[in-house]
Amino acid sequence: MKRLYSYLIAALAVSIIACWSTTPAHAQLGIAGGANFDNIGDIRSGEDEGRFDNATGFHVGIFYDLAVGPVAVRPGLFYADVGTFDFSGVEGIEDNVDIDMLELPIDVRLRLATLPIIRPYATAGPVFQLARQRGDGFDNLNMAANIGLGAELSFPGFPLTLMPELRYAFGISRFTDGFDFGDTVTVETGGERLNTFMLRLGVKF
């Protein structure tokens, strides 16, 4: 499964590069990056509880924006430093857990208005995640969904389009497998999920 996921990441990267080499007038390649503010739900087993403090990280990557009228499909490939979580009270895991991941968001972007300089839009879509972390008890393969608001900013005489965005990604698949509370192993039915607020600035060429 991990190998299949790696192939998916590689295929998307190759597809974006290949599309860039034959980019039509209504499609553009871009880069984007920003800050992310991450939260993993608390883990509980009876009266025992393990708690993650919120973490702050960053993300950077590329995207391919293919527009048809007011609607665009925008796949991307991003590296995300989720941050360092302070996790105490649970045996079998380090107090500080560093997590980073590769993300494949596939956004559907809907333009809300067309003004001379600013064109606001909304986005939504799935996010496939391949996580790498130090510590046991985490799932490496995850799926999330994201929603967001942004705007295309085009200035006269400036060749690039700026795209500031506010995004929220919420976990669909569980992010954890279970942890030890003393002699008790906790495996929640729903599992704890990773939720993320993101501030992003994209640039389309």
MIZAKOL-232218 format. One record per residue (C-alpha): residue number from 1; residue in three letters; x, y, z. Coordinates in steps of 0.2 Angstrom, whole numbers. Layout:
<pts>
<pt nr="NUM" rest="ala" east="X" north="Y" up="Z"/>
...
</pts>
This chain:
<pts>
<pt nr="1" rest="met" east="0" north="0" up="0"/>
<pt nr="2" rest="lys" east="14" north="12" up="4"/>
<pt nr="3" rest="arg" east="23" north="8" up="-12"/>
<pt nr="4" rest="leu" east="6" north="11" up="-22"/>
<pt nr="5" rest="tyr" east="5" north="28" up="-13"/>
<pt nr="6" rest="ser" east="23" north="32" up="-17"/>
<pt nr="7" rest="tyr" east="19" north="28" up="-36"/>
<pt nr="8" rest="leu" east="4" north="39" up="-35"/>
<pt nr="9" rest="ile" east="14" north="54" up="-29"/>
<pt nr="10" rest="ala" east="27" north="51" up="-42"/>
<pt nr="11" rest="ala" east="14" north="50" up="-56"/>
<pt nr="12" rest="leu" east="6" north="66" up="-50"/>
<pt nr="13" rest="ala" east="23" north="75" up="-50"/>
<pt nr="14" rest="val" east="27" north="68" up="-68"/>
<pt nr="15" rest="ser" east="10" north="73" up="-74"/>
<pt nr="16" rest="ile" east="11" north="91" up="-68"/>
<pt nr="17" rest="ile" east="28" north="93" up="-76"/>
<pt nr="18" rest="ala" east="22" north="85" up="-92"/>
<pt nr="19" rest="cys" east="7" north="96" up="-92"/>
<pt nr="20" rest="trp" east="18" north="112" up="-90"/>
<pt nr="21" rest="ser" east="28" north="107" up="-105"/>
<pt nr="22" rest="thr" east="11" north="109" up="-116"/>
<pt nr="23" rest="thr" east="2" north="122" up="-105"/>
<pt nr="24" rest="pro" east="-13" north="129" up="-114"/>
<pt nr="25" rest="ala" east="-18" north="147" up="-112"/>
<pt nr="26" rest="his" east="-31" north="143" up="-99"/>
<pt nr="27" rest="ala" east="-19" north="132" up="-88"/>
<pt nr="28" rest="gln" east="-5" north="138" up="-77"/>
<pt nr="29" rest="leu" east="9" north="131" up="-66"/>
<pt nr="30" rest="gly" east="12" north="139" up="-49"/>
<pt nr="31" rest="ile" east="21" north="137" up="-33"/>
<pt nr="32" rest="ala" east="14" north="140" up="-16"/>
<pt nr="33" rest="gly" east="19" north="140" up="3"/>
<pt nr="34" rest="gly" east="14" north="146" up="20"/>
<pt nr="35" rest="ala" east="10" north="142" up="38"/>
<pt nr="36" rest="asn" east="0" north="128" up="45"/>
<pt nr="37" rest="phe" east="-8" north="127" up="62"/>
<pt nr="38" rest="asp" east="-11" north="108" up="67"/>
<pt nr="39" rest="asn" east="-21" north="99" up="80"/>
<pt nr="40" rest="ile" east="-23" north="81" up="84"/>
<pt nr="41" rest="gly" east="-38" north="75" up="94"/>
<pt nr="42" rest="asp" east="-35" north="69" up="112"/>
<pt nr="43" rest="ile" east="-34" north="51" up="115"/>
<pt nr="44" rest="arg" east="-45" north="43" up="130"/>
<pt nr="45" rest="ser" east="-46" north="26" up="137"/>
<pt nr="46" rest="gly" east="-58" north="26" up="152"/>
<pt nr="47" rest="glu" east="-51" north="38" up="165"/>
<pt nr="48" rest="asp" east="-34" north="39" up="156"/>
<pt nr="49" rest="glu" east="-30" north="53" up="143"/>
<pt nr="50" rest="gly" east="-16" north="58" up="132"/>
<pt nr="51" rest="arg" east="-16" north="75" up="125"/>
<pt nr="52" rest="phe" east="-7" north="83" up="110"/>
<pt nr="53" rest="asp" east="-3" north="101" up="111"/>
<pt nr="54" rest="asn" east="-6" north="111" up="95"/>
<pt nr="55" rest="ala" east="9" north="112" up="83"/>
<pt nr="56" rest="thr" east="14" north="125" up="70"/>
<pt nr="57" rest="gly" east="23" north="121" up="54"/>
<pt nr="58" rest="phe" east="25" north="126" up="36"/>
<pt nr="59" rest="his" east="21" north="119" up="19"/>
<pt nr="60" rest="val" east="28" north="122" up="1"/>
<pt nr="61" rest="gly" east="24" north="115" up="-16"/>
<pt nr="62" rest="ile" east="18" north="116" up="-33"/>
<pt nr="63" rest="phe" east="1" north="116" up="-41"/>
<pt nr="64" rest="tyr" east="-6" north="115" up="-59"/>
<pt nr="65" rest="asp" east="-22" north="126" up="-62"/>
<pt nr="66" rest="leu" east="-33" north="120" up="-76"/>
<pt nr="67" rest="ala" east="-47" north="132" up="-78"/>
<pt nr="68" rest="val" east="-63" north="131" up="-88"/>
<pt nr="69" rest="gly" east="-74" north="146" up="-86"/>
<pt nr="70" rest="pro" east="-76" north="150" up="-68"/>
<pt nr="71" rest="val" east="-72" north="133" up="-62"/>
<pt nr="72" rest="ala" east="-54" north="126" up="-61"/>
<pt nr="73" rest="val" east="-46" north="109" up="-56"/>
<pt nr="74" rest="arg" east="-30" north="111" up="-46"/>
<pt nr="75" rest="pro" east="-20" north="96" up="-42"/>
<pt nr="76" rest="gly" east="-4" north="99" up="-31"/>
<pt nr="77" rest="leu" east="11" north="91" up="-23"/>
<pt nr="78" rest="phe" east="16" north="99" up="-6"/>
<pt nr="79" rest="tyr" east="29" north="95" up="7"/>
<pt nr="80" rest="ala" east="22" north="99" up="25"/>
<pt nr="81" rest="asp" east="31" north="101" up="41"/>
<pt nr="82" rest="val" east="17" north="98" up="52"/>
<pt nr="83" rest="gly" east="27" north="103" up="67"/>
<pt nr="84" rest="thr" east="32" north="96" up="84"/>
<pt nr="85" rest="phe" east="18" north="89" up="95"/>
<pt nr="86" rest="asp" east="21" north="89" up="114"/>
<pt nr="87" rest="phe" east="13" north="72" up="119"/>
<pt nr="88" rest="ser" east="14" north="67" up="137"/>
<pt nr="89" rest="gly" east="5" north="54" up="148"/>
<pt nr="90" rest="val" east="6" north="40" up="136"/>
<pt nr="91" rest="glu" east="18" north="26" up="137"/>
<pt nr="92" rest="gly" east="27" north="19" up="121"/>
<pt nr="93" rest="ile" east="29" north="36" up="113"/>
<pt nr="94" rest="glu" east="42" north="50" up="115"/>
<pt nr="95" rest="asp" east="36" north="66" up="123"/>
<pt nr="96" rest="asn" east="40" north="76" up="108"/>
<pt nr="97" rest="val" east="34" north="69" up="91"/>
<pt nr="98" rest="asp" east="40" north="77" up="74"/>
<pt nr="99" rest="ile" east="29" north="74" up="60"/>
<pt nr="100" rest="asp" east="31" north="79" up="42"/>
<pt nr="101" rest="met" east="22" north="73" up="26"/>
<pt nr="102" rest="leu" east="19" north="73" up="7"/>
<pt nr="103" rest="glu" east="2" north="80" up="3"/>
<pt nr="104" rest="leu" east="-8" north="78" up="-14"/>
<pt nr="105" rest="pro" east="-23" north="90" up="-13"/>
<pt nr="106" rest="ile" east="-35" north="90" up="-28"/>
<pt nr="107" rest="asp" east="-44" north="106" up="-27"/>
<pt nr="108" rest="val" east="-60" north="111" up="-36"/>
<pt nr="109" rest="arg" east="-59" north="130" up="-37"/>
<pt nr="110" rest="leu" east="-75" north="141" up="-41"/>
<pt nr="111" rest="arg" east="-73" north="159" up="-45"/>
<pt nr="112" rest="leu" east="-85" north="170" up="-36"/>
<pt nr="113" rest="ala" east="-83" north="186" up="-45"/>
<pt nr="114" rest="thr" east="-73" north="194" up="-58"/>
<pt nr="115" rest="leu" east="-67" north="212" up="-54"/>
<pt nr="116" rest="pro" east="-53" north="222" up="-62"/>
<pt nr="117" rest="ile" east="-39" north="217" up="-50"/>
<pt nr="118" rest="ile" east="-46" north="204" up="-38"/>
<pt nr="119" rest="arg" east="-56" north="188" up="-42"/>
<pt nr="120" rest="pro" east="-61" north="180" up="-26"/>
<pt nr="121" rest="tyr" east="-64" north="161" up="-26"/>
<pt nr="122" rest="ala" east="-69" north="146" up="-15"/>
<pt nr="123" rest="thr" east="-60" north="129" up="-15"/>
<pt nr="124" rest="ala" east="-64" north="111" up="-9"/>
<pt nr="125" rest="gly" east="-58" north="94" up="-12"/>
<pt nr="126" rest="pro" east="-49" north="79" up="-5"/>
<pt nr="127" rest="val" east="-31" north="78" up="1"/>
<pt nr="128" rest="phe" east="-20" north="62" up="1"/>
<pt nr="129" rest="gln" east="-7" north="62" up="14"/>
<pt nr="130" rest="leu" east="9" north="51" up="16"/>
<pt nr="131" rest="ala" east="16" north="55" up="34"/>
<pt nr="132" rest="arg" east="33" north="52" up="41"/>
<pt nr="133" rest="gln" east="35" north="54" up="60"/>
<pt nr="134" rest="arg" east="46" north="49" up="74"/>
<pt nr="135" rest="gly" east="36" north="38" up="86"/>
<pt nr="136" rest="asp" east="24" north="23" up="86"/>
<pt nr="137" rest="gly" east="5" north="23" up="85"/>
<pt nr="138" rest="phe" east="2" north="34" up="70"/>
<pt nr="139" rest="asp" east="-5" north="29" up="53"/>
<pt nr="140" rest="asn" east="7" north="33" up="38"/>
<pt nr="141" rest="leu" east="-7" north="34" up="25"/>
<pt nr="142" rest="asn" east="-21" north="47" up="28"/>
<pt nr="143" rest="met" east="-35" north="56" up="19"/>
<pt nr="144" rest="ala" east="-42" north="73" up="23"/>
<pt nr="145" rest="ala" east="-54" north="85" up="15"/>
<pt nr="146" rest="asn" east="-51" north="104" up="13"/>
<pt nr="147" rest="ile" east="-61" north="119" up="11"/>
<pt nr="148" rest="gly" east="-54" north="137" up="8"/>
<pt nr="149" rest="leu" east="-57" north="155" up="2"/>
<pt nr="150" rest="gly" east="-44" north="165" up="-8"/>
<pt nr="151" rest="ala" east="-42" north="178" up="-22"/>
<pt nr="152" rest="glu" east="-32" north="180" up="-38"/>
<pt nr="153" rest="leu" east="-23" north="196" up="-38"/>
<pt nr="154" rest="ser" east="-18" north="203" up="-55"/>
<pt nr="155" rest="phe" east="-9" north="220" up="-56"/>
<pt nr="156" rest="pro" east="-7" north="229" up="-73"/>
<pt nr="157" rest="gly" east="11" north="227" up="-79"/>
<pt nr="158" rest="phe" east="15" north="213" up="-67"/>
<pt nr="159" rest="pro" east="17" north="196" up="-75"/>
<pt nr="160" rest="leu" east="12" north="185" up="-61"/>
<pt nr="161" rest="thr" east="-4" north="181" up="-52"/>
<pt nr="162" rest="leu" east="-4" north="181" up="-33"/>
<pt nr="163" rest="met" east="-16" north="169" up="-24"/>
<pt nr="164" rest="pro" east="-18" north="172" up="-5"/>
<pt nr="165" rest="glu" east="-28" north="159" up="3"/>
<pt nr="166" rest="leu" east="-36" north="153" up="20"/>
<pt nr="167" rest="arg" east="-38" north="135" up="20"/>
<pt nr="168" rest="tyr" east="-45" north="122" up="33"/>
<pt nr="169" rest="ala" east="-41" north="103" up="31"/>
<pt nr="170" rest="phe" east="-50" north="91" up="42"/>
<pt nr="171" rest="gly" east="-46" north="73" up="44"/>
<pt nr="172" rest="ile" east="-57" north="59" up="36"/>
<pt nr="173" rest="ser" east="-46" north="44" up="40"/>
<pt nr="174" rest="arg" east="-39" north="42" up="58"/>
<pt nr="175" rest="phe" east="-21" north="48" up="61"/>
<pt nr="176" rest="thr" east="-17" north="36" up="75"/>
<pt nr="177" rest="asp" east="-17" north="17" up="78"/>
<pt nr="178" rest="gly" east="-18" north="17" up="97"/>
<pt nr="179" rest="phe" east="-6" north="20" up="112"/>
<pt nr="180" rest="asp" east="-2" north="11" up="128"/>
<pt nr="181" rest="phe" east="-9" north="18" up="144"/>
<pt nr="182" rest="gly" east="1" north="7" up="156"/>
<pt nr="183" rest="asp" east="-5" north="-11" up="152"/>
<pt nr="184" rest="thr" east="-19" north="-5" up="142"/>
<pt nr="185" rest="val" east="-19" north="-2" up="123"/>
<pt nr="186" rest="thr" east="-31" north="10" up="116"/>
<pt nr="187" rest="val" east="-37" north="8" up="99"/>
<pt nr="188" rest="glu" east="-52" north="20" up="96"/>
<pt nr="189" rest="thr" east="-65" north="15" up="83"/>
<pt nr="190" rest="gly" east="-65" north="32" up="75"/>
<pt nr="191" rest="gly" east="-47" north="36" up="79"/>
<pt nr="192" rest="glu" east="-40" north="53" up="82"/>
<pt nr="193" rest="arg" east="-39" north="65" up="66"/>
<pt nr="194" rest="leu" east="-27" north="78" up="61"/>
<pt nr="195" rest="asn" east="-35" north="95" up="57"/>
<pt nr="196" rest="thr" east="-26" north="110" up="50"/>
<pt nr="197" rest="phe" east="-28" north="128" up="47"/>
<pt nr="198" rest="met" east="-17" north="135" up="33"/>
<pt nr="199" rest="leu" east="-12" north="152" up="28"/>
<pt nr="200" rest="arg" east="-5" north="151" up="10"/>
<pt nr="201" rest="leu" east="2" north="162" up="-4"/>
<pt nr="202" rest="gly" east="2" north="155" up="-21"/>
<pt nr="203" rest="val" east="10" north="162" up="-37"/>
<pt nr="204" rest="lys" east="4" north="157" up="-54"/>
<pt nr="205" rest="phe" east="16" north="160" up="-69"/>
</pts>
